[in-house]
Amino acid sequence: MQLNCPSCGSEVPHQLQYAKLVTCPSCQVTLFLEDDVVKNAGERASIAAGPSIFSLGQPFTHRGVSYVPHGRIRFDYGKGFWDEWWVSSDTGESSWVSVDEGDIAIEQPLSLNGAAPTFESLMVGSNVTVGPQNLLVTEKNEAQCIGYEGELPEVISVGETHQYVHLSGHRGLLLTIEYADDGTHIYKGLWIDPFEVNA
Amino acid sequence: MLGGHKVQSLTCGYCGSVLDANDEFKVVKTFKDLKRPYCPVKIGMRGRIHGVDFIAIGVLQYRDNDLSTWVEVCLYSPTHGYAWLEYGHGHFVFSRRTRDLPEYDGVLHHKSPFVANGYLFKTHSIYDATVTFVEGELTYLAQVGDRARVIEGISPPIGFSIESKGNEQEFQLSEYLVPADAYSAFGLDADEARARAQVHPLQPYEPTSLTSGLRLSGLLFTPVALALVLYTLMLGSGTALINQTFSAKEIYGKAGAVTHQFEITDAQRLISLDLYSSMNNAWGFFEVVVKKSGEEIFSMGKQISYYSGYSGGESWSEGSTDAHAYFKVPQAGTYTLEISGEGGTGSTGRRPQARAISVQVREGVKVSRYYLALLVLSALAWGAGWYSKRRFEAARWDEDDDDDD
């Protein structure tokens, strides 16, 4: 099925049928698919260029696994910002790579049996059991989307906010709980050493 | 500002004012009369470590319970975040934060093991670190007098530290940097480096070329020498040609004693002559003439003397009850030995003691003394290398040679 950009009429990349957000290669407008209709997501806030280990479409490897970044979302958490890269691996899996000035984590969505702890119940420095894991609450904050680019698996808007909590475990284990308007989302992954990333 | 958005404080190295980066750079405190510690890497310097470009953005000096001080330089990379370059007594250590929590049983104390980041560490030090100087940008609001409880584990050249401040805990993964590499990373002249004092806990052992050579030669030659010694001991006793006992009257008589004839089959093989007597507090000197078909080939003199007694509540002895000689003959054939002796008892007696003399001749013996000497020398060489490493490790753990640890 051929899809066309509503702004310039150019053919839309076929990835739109799999990703939720893509950028029109001709006019750079962000597009999303709704009911088989291509729609303009509106002006996207561009992300200021800066030094980064990662870049769109540029493969990188970590511990023998190769990844390709397809899209990026930038979040502001008050004291600074971090980027969430949507990547796919050579093993066929998609992940989120969050990068905050050298603090890098790779995470994937997790389905939890039972309810996740509420945002208010978690205190930084306290221990909490989530599923079988005993974890340490290491961060608790609120974040706002301030820009995005490339292809993304979800529709997002500049200005969207959500609360989040980081829980850390042994061997670099990270659990992130995001509290958004559309529900609570949990991601599980690992903190990784930026010196082990080869881009 | 040289650092990124995680910088939380900026301290002026001249007036000592600490500015809060999260509160419009308000002055939080002022510390006067601070003496800037020496560190070859200064704020603003750029360097490349493990392929990553860093800039030095801040400096801290610490003091521990033993009043030992060191400097930590805060480094920033836009792609790899923040790290620390520790400098003290000429040593450099590169550290960065790790999210891996250490795994251990119970409470950590000196030499307790724990696992983190895929390494097995041994607890080396537990101490309080107090900040004595602050300058530049840091990722937290650091002030003079701040104190942290530090537990350091080592797996040289890698280290892991657990820093506890208030109700916060942070973990650092460290790596010892060879000073020349650290200087080179920041474009500094390594010739101006200060000599390293003491052994740093993370410092890898670097043998000198001499100790390396000694250890290698010891490793190579010790088993060879040991095998040769064992071989000569087990298989080097040769073939007995004669085993005769003569009475004192025969040996010390005017005519002396003559052994049975014996055949030496191979002139290339070593012959051993063993003389034994059970004399005590006596001596005997024996002239041994080696004859082939009645013709003298050569002669030699051997002495046996043995003294023993009891003095001051202790037994003593000196000398030996046997004598040995090794020789080769010019050609194979039939040989005899003519043995004549003289002796005495005590220190002045001129009459030989009436004790028999045993004579044994063996062909094809192998002498182990040279291999034994090689074994001892090569073992010493290996031991020198081992001792050098042992001393280094004792210094790493700050142990005296007399300590039992």
Interface residues (C-beta under 8 A of the other chain):
Chain A: G50 P51 S52 I53 K79 G80 F81 D100 E101 G102 D103 G125 L136 T138 S168 G169 H170 R171 G172 L174 W191 D193 P194 F195
Chain B: G4 H5 K6 Q8 N22 H50 V52 S77 P78 T79 H80 G81 Y82 R96 R97 T98 R99 D100 L101 E103 N167 E168
